[in-house]
Amino acid sequence: MRRALPKLAALSVLTAGAVLFSGGTALADTPVDEPDSFTSMFTVMATPDTVIGTNGQPAPGQPGATGTFNYRINSDEDVICYDLTLNGITGEYQSPARTATHIHEAAEGAAGPPRIAFPNPEGEGDTRTSSGCLQGPFTTGVMANGQDTGTGFTVRQIEENPSAFFGDTHTAEYSAGAVRGQLMAVPMGGVETGAGATEAGSTDAAPAALGAGALVAAAAAGAFALRRRAGRS
């Protein structure tokens, strides 16, 4: 049984790519309205110390920078909604992909191709944000083996193995990634995340599943979603 995700608990996410893109906000794929329900949600706590270069070696990102990428997925409609927040990121975005903020497919400590390219977070001062929803089919602008690295990708693949994906963002100074973090499933108010979600007896398992950092992210994302809804009313 799938249960609609309360809008106030909305969460969303972030990543990087491979044609040089610099500055400005660029749309990725098809922007759509937020669906009425979600099948799963994920969070990313992105930091500079987990960045890996394309050679598979550590490539430290921007010191002191952080990213909170919250994602909500409706895999039936191939829709991903995102609330991305960057703190301490400076300089222009730059990436071979169509935008510089992505979800990549790779496990912790490994490099991998971008699968979804998101509009880059923007804003004045120390904080940059980006929010919305995208629907597949997805493209990144990065070519590998004669096709775009988003070709054939669906958000259901994230549900099946979230730890095999990470979110990041790239800048001209930190081209390998300014911050990066692996996706982590977030319990959906009594429904376990992931493909084939089932009723859970309670949400008491949330602290063990998330850890303090992710719970803080969840609370922040809920507050941000509330502000977004208030702005639309």
N, C-alpha and C positions, 0 to 999 in steps of 0.2 A: 504494500500500500504506500502510495506516495502522498505526501502532505504538502500543501502550499507553504512556502517559506514566508514567515512574517516579514513585511517590508522593513520594519524597524531593526531586524536582525540581519539586514542585508550585508553581504560580504562580497568582495570581488578580487583581481590580480594583475602581474607585470612581467616583461622579458626583452631579448635583443636579436640582431640579425646580420646579414651578409651583403649594389650600385650606391655610391656614397650618398647618404641623406644627412642634411644638416639643418638645424634650427626649425622654427615654425611647426604648427600643428598639422598633421596629415591624417586623413581618415584611412582606416584600413577595412577593406571588405564592406559588408553591408550593415550600416547602422540601423537598428530596429528598436521598437518600443520594448520596454521590459515585459516579459511574459507574466502570466498570472501565477505561475508556480515554478519551482525549481526541483531538480532531482538530486542535486548535491551542491556543496559549496566548499571553497578552499581558501587558505590564506598563505601568504608568503611574508616572512620577516627577512628582508634583504639587507645584507651587510657587505662592506668592501672586502672582508677577509676571505670570502668564499669564491671569489671570481677565479675562473679558469680560462686561460687563453686557448686559441684554436689549436695550439700544439699540445694541449692536454696538461700544461704546466701551470702552477699558480701564477696569477697576474693581479696583484693587489689593486683594488679599486680606490675610490676617492676617500681619503682618511676622514673619519667623522660623519660620513654620509650614511643615511639609512633609507630604506624603502618599505612601505607596507602595501602589499598588493592583495586585495580581496576580490575573489571571484565567485559568482553564482552561475550555475550551469543548468540549463534545461536540455538534456541530451536528446529528448524526443523531437525537439525543434532545431537542434544543433545551434543553440544560442548560448553565448557566454556574456554575462554582464560583469563589469569591472568597476572598482573604485580604487584608484592608484594614488598613493601619496609618497612623494619624495621629500626628504629633508636634508639640507646641506649639500645638495648637488649644485655645482656651478659650471658655467661655460655652456657652449652650444652642444646640442645633440649631434651625433654622427654615427652612421651605420651603413653598411652595404645594403641593408634592407630598406623597405619603403618608409618605415619609421624606425626609431631607435629604442623602442620599448617593446619587449616580446615575452612570449612563453616559448622556451626551447625544450626539445626532447633530449634529456641526458640525466643520468643519475648524479648524485652528489660526487664532486671531485672529477667530473668528466665534462668534456665539451660536446656539444651537439647542435643540430640545425634549429633555426627558429621555425615554429609551426603556426603561430598567430602573431601578427603585428598590431599593436594598439596605438591609438593617438597618444602622442607624448604628453606627459603632465606639463602644465604651464602654470605660471603665477609669478607674482612679485615677491621679492624677499627670499627668505630661506626655504619656503614651502612651495612645492609645485603639485598640482592635482589633475586628475583626468578621470571622468566617469562616463558610462554609457553602456550600450549593449551591441554586440556584433553577432551576425548570423553567417554560417558557412554557406557555400564553400569558401575556404580561406586561402589567401595568397599572402606571401611575404615580400616578393620582389627579389628573393635570393634564388638563384638557379643552382641545382646540383643534379648531376646525371641527366641533364637535358630537360628537367622540369622544375617548377617552383617548389620550394620545400614545404609549402602548405598544401600541395596537391594531395587529395585523398584523405586529408586529416579531418577527423571529427572530434568534437569535445567528449564524446563517449570514451575515447581512448584515455583521456585524463582520468575519468571516473574509474576505469579499469586498473590504472596503476599510477596514482598521483605522484609518488616519489620518483618516478622516472621523468619528471618535468620540473623545470625551474623558471622563475621569472627574473628579468634583469632590465637594465637600461644602460645605454652607451653614450659617451660624450667624446668630443674631439680629443680631450686629454687622456681619457680612460677608455680607449677604443675597445678593449677586451670586455669592458663592463665596469661601470662605476659602483654598482651594487648588484648582488645576486642572492637568491635564496630558493630552496626547494619548496614545492607545493606540499601543503599539509591539509588533510581533510578536516572539516569542522562539522561536528554533530549538528543536525538540523532540528532542534527542539523536539527530541523524542524519536527522530527517524535517523537511522544510520546512513551515512553518506556512501556514495559509490553505486555502481550498477547493481540493480536488483535490491534496492534499499528496502528494509523491513522495519516493522514496528520495534521500537526499543522500549523497555519497561520504564525508563526514566532518563533524565539528562544528567544524572549524578556522575556518569563516566566522563563528562566533558573535561574536568580538570586533568584527569590522567591522560586523556587523549591529546589535549592541547598544550598543556604547560602554561605557565604564567604569561609568557610573552604573547602567545597566540590569543589568550583570553583578553588581554589588553587590546590587541588588534581587533578582536570581535566587537568589543564595546565601542571602540573608536569608530569602526565601520558602521555600527548601528546608529550612532549619533550623526555621522555624516549622511547616512541615508535619510534620516529624519529631516535634516536641513534641506536636502535635495527635494523631498516631497513637499515641504513647506513652501519652497520657492516656486513649485509648480502649481500650487493651489490658488 
